[in-house]
Amino acid sequence: KNLVKQTWLVTQYRVGQMGQLMQVNDSLKFISVANYTYNSFASTYSLYPTGSVYNLTLNYTPWGNLSGSINDYNLSAGSILGNKFTDISNGTSNGSEYYLWIKKIN
């Protein structure tokens, strides 16, 4: 599985389990197996299998370097509905949790 040449849209996010849902319209364009743009800002990402799911890490998002688990359905359906991502940025000790809604647009 890979995301190369796909464009996804972050439509909503929530900070923590009880945070308010915030609407956004942020584009993720996956250029290669390691490079993507977040709203045209060039950065890196990784997608690799870990057991029965995939780990997706998006570096340099507005919320930091986010890492979370997605499954085959998320990839094939092009829909991530409120999956939990954790900020793994260096120097971040609070491990802030973000829940993201992302859909594939092409």
Secondary structure, 3 states (H helix, E strand, C coil): CCCCCCEEEEEEEEECCCCCCEEEEEEEEECCCCEEEECCEEEEEEEEEECCEEEEEEEEECCEEEEEEECHHHHHHCEEEEEEEEECCCCCCCCCEEEEEEEECC
